[in-house]
């Protein structure tokens, strides 16, 4: 399970960017964006920074550490 939770899907929809468009901007496959949005994949630091740059915000505004015990 991922240790990072995200609101990437909401941010992406607010900006009216498709998963494919975001994937191309980040330089990854669309499936990677799907996994990120569903909290099934932890982004690398480089990927998280690229995504934050695309949305013109801080990384912490998109990705947060999941501190809840499962």
Phi and psi in radians as a Rosetta constraint file:
Dihedral C 1 N 2 CA 2 C 2 CIRCULARHARMONIC -1.279 0.35
Dihedral N 2 CA 2 C 2 N 3 CIRCULARHARMONIC 2.538 0.35
Dihedral C 2 N 3 CA 3 C 3 CIRCULARHARMONIC -1.659 0.35
Dihedral N 3 CA 3 C 3 N 4 CIRCULARHARMONIC -0.042 0.35
Dihedral C 3 N 4 CA 4 C 4 CIRCULARHARMONIC -1.973 0.35
Dihedral N 4 CA 4 C 4 N 5 CIRCULARHARMONIC 2.353 0.35
Dihedral C 4 N 5 CA 5 C 5 CIRCULARHARMONIC -1.948 0.35
Dihedral N 5 CA 5 C 5 N 6 CIRCULARHARMONIC 2.696 0.35
Dihedral C 5 N 6 CA 6 C 6 CIRCULARHARMONIC -2.491 0.35
Dihedral N 6 CA 6 C 6 N 7 CIRCULARHARMONIC 2.702 0.35
Dihedral C 6 N 7 CA 7 C 7 CIRCULARHARMONIC -2.010 0.35
Dihedral N 7 CA 7 C 7 N 8 CIRCULARHARMONIC 0.507 0.35
Dihedral C 7 N 8 CA 8 C 8 CIRCULARHARMONIC -0.997 0.35
Dihedral N 8 CA 8 C 8 N 9 CIRCULARHARMONIC -0.748 0.35
Dihedral C 8 N 9 CA 9 C 9 CIRCULARHARMONIC -1.037 0.35
Dihedral N 9 CA 9 C 9 N 10 CIRCULARHARMONIC -0.782 0.35
Dihedral C 9 N 10 CA 10 C 10 CIRCULARHARMONIC -1.119 0.35
Dihedral N 10 CA 10 C 10 N 11 CIRCULARHARMONIC -0.769 0.35
Dihedral C 10 N 11 CA 11 C 11 CIRCULARHARMONIC -1.069 0.35
Dihedral N 11 CA 11 C 11 N 12 CIRCULARHARMONIC -0.769 0.35
Dihedral C 11 N 12 CA 12 C 12 CIRCULARHARMONIC -1.092 0.35
Dihedral N 12 CA 12 C 12 N 13 CIRCULARHARMONIC -0.758 0.35
Dihedral C 12 N 13 CA 13 C 13 CIRCULARHARMONIC -1.180 0.35
Dihedral N 13 CA 13 C 13 N 14 CIRCULARHARMONIC -0.639 0.35
Dihedral C 13 N 14 CA 14 C 14 CIRCULARHARMONIC -1.034 0.35
Dihedral N 14 CA 14 C 14 N 15 CIRCULARHARMONIC -0.679 0.35
Dihedral C 14 N 15 CA 15 C 15 CIRCULARHARMONIC -1.522 0.35
Dihedral N 15 CA 15 C 15 N 16 CIRCULARHARMONIC -0.021 0.35
Dihedral C 15 N 16 CA 16 C 16 CIRCULARHARMONIC 0.992 0.35
Dihedral N 16 CA 16 C 16 N 17 CIRCULARHARMONIC 0.813 0.35
Dihedral C 16 N 17 CA 17 C 17 CIRCULARHARMONIC -1.944 0.35
Dihedral N 17 CA 17 C 17 N 18 CIRCULARHARMONIC 2.278 0.35
Dihedral C 17 N 18 CA 18 C 18 CIRCULARHARMONIC -1.320 0.35
Dihedral N 18 CA 18 C 18 N 19 CIRCULARHARMONIC 2.858 0.35
Dihedral C 18 N 19 CA 19 C 19 CIRCULARHARMONIC -1.039 0.35
Dihedral N 19 CA 19 C 19 N 20 CIRCULARHARMONIC -0.718 0.35
Dihedral C 19 N 20 CA 20 C 20 CIRCULARHARMONIC -1.121 0.35
Dihedral N 20 CA 20 C 20 N 21 CIRCULARHARMONIC -0.761 0.35
Dihedral C 20 N 21 CA 21 C 21 CIRCULARHARMONIC -1.087 0.35
Dihedral N 21 CA 21 C 21 N 22 CIRCULARHARMONIC -0.774 0.35
Dihedral C 21 N 22 CA 22 C 22 CIRCULARHARMONIC -1.117 0.35
Dihedral N 22 CA 22 C 22 N 23 CIRCULARHARMONIC -0.737 0.35
Dihedral C 22 N 23 CA 23 C 23 CIRCULARHARMONIC -1.014 0.35
Dihedral N 23 CA 23 C 23 N 24 CIRCULARHARMONIC -0.769 0.35
Dihedral C 23 N 24 CA 24 C 24 CIRCULARHARMONIC -1.119 0.35
Dihedral N 24 CA 24 C 24 N 25 CIRCULARHARMONIC -0.709 0.35
Dihedral C 24 N 25 CA 25 C 25 CIRCULARHARMONIC -1.133 0.35
Dihedral N 25 CA 25 C 25 N 26 CIRCULARHARMONIC -0.641 0.35
Dihedral C 25 N 26 CA 26 C 26 CIRCULARHARMONIC -1.448 0.35
Dihedral N 26 CA 26 C 26 N 27 CIRCULARHARMONIC -0.474 0.35
Dihedral C 26 N 27 CA 27 C 27 CIRCULARHARMONIC 1.571 0.35
Dihedral N 27 CA 27 C 27 N 28 CIRCULARHARMONIC 0.591 0.35
Dihedral C 27 N 28 CA 28 C 28 CIRCULARHARMONIC -2.281 0.35
Dihedral N 28 CA 28 C 28 N 29 CIRCULARHARMONIC 3.064 0.35
Dihedral C 28 N 29 CA 29 C 29 CIRCULARHARMONIC -1.410 0.35
Dihedral N 29 CA 29 C 29 N 30 CIRCULARHARMONIC 2.705 0.35
Dihedral C 29 N 30 CA 30 C 30 CIRCULARHARMONIC -0.996 0.35
Dihedral N 30 CA 30 C 30 N 31 CIRCULARHARMONIC -0.629 0.35
Dihedral C 30 N 31 CA 31 C 31 CIRCULARHARMONIC -1.039 0.35
Dihedral N 31 CA 31 C 31 N 32 CIRCULARHARMONIC -0.582 0.35
Dihedral C 31 N 32 CA 32 C 32 CIRCULARHARMONIC -1.119 0.35
Dihedral N 32 CA 32 C 32 N 33 CIRCULARHARMONIC -0.719 0.35
Dihedral C 32 N 33 CA 33 C 33 CIRCULARHARMONIC -1.121 0.35
Dihedral N 33 CA 33 C 33 N 34 CIRCULARHARMONIC -0.729 0.35
Dihedral C 33 N 34 CA 34 C 34 CIRCULARHARMONIC -1.005 0.35
Dihedral N 34 CA 34 C 34 N 35 CIRCULARHARMONIC -0.827 0.35
Dihedral C 34 N 35 CA 35 C 35 CIRCULARHARMONIC -1.129 0.35
Dihedral N 35 CA 35 C 35 N 36 CIRCULARHARMONIC -0.683 0.35
Dihedral C 35 N 36 CA 36 C 36 CIRCULARHARMONIC -1.077 0.35
Dihedral N 36 CA 36 C 36 N 37 CIRCULARHARMONIC -0.822 0.35
Dihedral C 36 N 37 CA 37 C 37 CIRCULARHARMONIC -1.130 0.35
Dihedral N 37 CA 37 C 37 N 38 CIRCULARHARMONIC -0.497 0.35
Dihedral C 37 N 38 CA 38 C 38 CIRCULARHARMONIC -1.699 0.35
Dihedral N 38 CA 38 C 38 N 39 CIRCULARHARMONIC 0.268 0.35
Dihedral C 38 N 39 CA 39 C 39 CIRCULARHARMONIC 0.969 0.35
Dihedral N 39 CA 39 C 39 N 40 CIRCULARHARMONIC 0.624 0.35
Dihedral C 39 N 40 CA 40 C 40 CIRCULARHARMONIC -1.860 0.35
Dihedral N 40 CA 40 C 40 N 41 CIRCULARHARMONIC 0.051 0.35
Dihedral C 40 N 41 CA 41 C 41 CIRCULARHARMONIC -2.615 0.35
Dihedral N 41 CA 41 C 41 N 42 CIRCULARHARMONIC 2.305 0.35
Dihedral C 41 N 42 CA 42 C 42 CIRCULARHARMONIC -1.596 0.35
Dihedral N 42 CA 42 C 42 N 43 CIRCULARHARMONIC 2.203 0.35
Dihedral C 42 N 43 CA 43 C 43 CIRCULARHARMONIC -1.263 0.35
Dihedral N 43 CA 43 C 43 N 44 CIRCULARHARMONIC 2.647 0.35
Dihedral C 43 N 44 CA 44 C 44 CIRCULARHARMONIC -1.203 0.35
Dihedral N 44 CA 44 C 44 N 45 CIRCULARHARMONIC 2.862 0.35
Dihedral C 44 N 45 CA 45 C 45 CIRCULARHARMONIC -1.054 0.35
Dihedral N 45 CA 45 C 45 N 46 CIRCULARHARMONIC -0.747 0.35
Dihedral C 45 N 46 CA 46 C 46 CIRCULARHARMONIC -1.053 0.35
Dihedral N 46 CA 46 C 46 N 47 CIRCULARHARMONIC -0.778 0.35
Dihedral C 46 N 47 CA 47 C 47 CIRCULARHARMONIC -1.127 0.35
Dihedral N 47 CA 47 C 47 N 48 CIRCULARHARMONIC -0.764 0.35
Dihedral C 47 N 48 CA 48 C 48 CIRCULARHARMONIC -1.075 0.35
Dihedral N 48 CA 48 C 48 N 49 CIRCULARHARMONIC -0.705 0.35
Dihedral C 48 N 49 CA 49 C 49 CIRCULARHARMONIC -1.173 0.35
Dihedral N 49 CA 49 C 49 N 50 CIRCULARHARMONIC -0.702 0.35
Dihedral C 49 N 50 CA 50 C 50 CIRCULARHARMONIC -1.077 0.35
Dihedral N 50 CA 50 C 50 N 51 CIRCULARHARMONIC -0.779 0.35
Dihedral C 50 N 51 CA 51 C 51 CIRCULARHARMONIC -1.107 0.35
Dihedral N 51 CA 51 C 51 N 52 CIRCULARHARMONIC -0.763 0.35
Dihedral C 51 N 52 CA 52 C 52 CIRCULARHARMONIC -1.079 0.35
Dihedral N 52 CA 52 C 52 N 53 CIRCULARHARMONIC -0.681 0.35
Dihedral C 52 N 53 CA 53 C 53 CIRCULARHARMONIC -1.118 0.35
Dihedral N 53 CA 53 C 53 N 54 CIRCULARHARMONIC -0.734 0.35
Dihedral C 53 N 54 CA 54 C 54 CIRCULARHARMONIC -1.051 0.35
Dihedral N 54 CA 54 C 54 N 55 CIRCULARHARMONIC -0.707 0.35
Dihedral C 54 N 55 CA 55 C 55 CIRCULARHARMONIC -1.583 0.35
Dihedral N 55 CA 55 C 55 N 56 CIRCULARHARMONIC 0.061 0.35
Dihedral C 55 N 56 CA 56 C 56 CIRCULARHARMONIC 0.925 0.35
Dihedral N 56 CA 56 C 56 N 57 CIRCULARHARMONIC 0.922 0.35
Dihedral C 56 N 57 CA 57 C 57 CIRCULARHARMONIC -2.595 0.35
Dihedral N 57 CA 57 C 57 N 58 CIRCULARHARMONIC 3.111 0.35
Dihedral C 57 N 58 CA 58 C 58 CIRCULARHARMONIC -1.407 0.35
Dihedral N 58 CA 58 C 58 N 59 CIRCULARHARMONIC 2.607 0.35
Dihedral C 58 N 59 CA 59 C 59 CIRCULARHARMONIC -0.923 0.35
Dihedral N 59 CA 59 C 59 N 60 CIRCULARHARMONIC -0.718 0.35
Dihedral C 59 N 60 CA 60 C 60 CIRCULARHARMONIC -1.136 0.35
Dihedral N 60 CA 60 C 60 N 61 CIRCULARHARMONIC -0.282 0.35
Dihedral C 60 N 61 CA 61 C 61 CIRCULARHARMONIC -1.374 0.35
Dihedral N 61 CA 61 C 61 N 62 CIRCULARHARMONIC -0.265 0.35
Dihedral C 61 N 62 CA 62 C 62 CIRCULARHARMONIC -1.977 0.35
Dihedral N 62 CA 62 C 62 N 63 CIRCULARHARMONIC -0.718 0.35
Dihedral C 62 N 63 CA 63 C 63 CIRCULARHARMONIC -2.069 0.35
Dihedral N 63 CA 63 C 63 N 64 CIRCULARHARMONIC 2.352 0.35
Dihedral C 63 N 64 CA 64 C 64 CIRCULARHARMONIC -2.284 0.35
Dihedral N 64 CA 64 C 64 N 65 CIRCULARHARMONIC 2.619 0.35
Dihedral C 64 N 65 CA 65 C 65 CIRCULARHARMONIC -1.314 0.35
Dihedral N 65 CA 65 C 65 N 66 CIRCULARHARMONIC 2.259 0.35
Dihedral C 65 N 66 CA 66 C 66 CIRCULARHARMONIC -1.466 0.35
Dihedral N 66 CA 66 C 66 N 67 CIRCULARHARMONIC 1.894 0.35
Dihedral C 66 N 67 CA 67 C 67 CIRCULARHARMONIC -1.746 0.35
Dihedral N 67 CA 67 C 67 N 68 CIRCULARHARMONIC 0.047 0.35
Dihedral C 67 N 68 CA 68 C 68 CIRCULARHARMONIC -1.334 0.35
Dihedral N 68 CA 68 C 68 N 69 CIRCULARHARMONIC 2.476 0.35
Dihedral C 68 N 69 CA 69 C 69 CIRCULARHARMONIC -1.363 0.35
Dihedral N 69 CA 69 C 69 N 70 CIRCULARHARMONIC 2.406 0.35
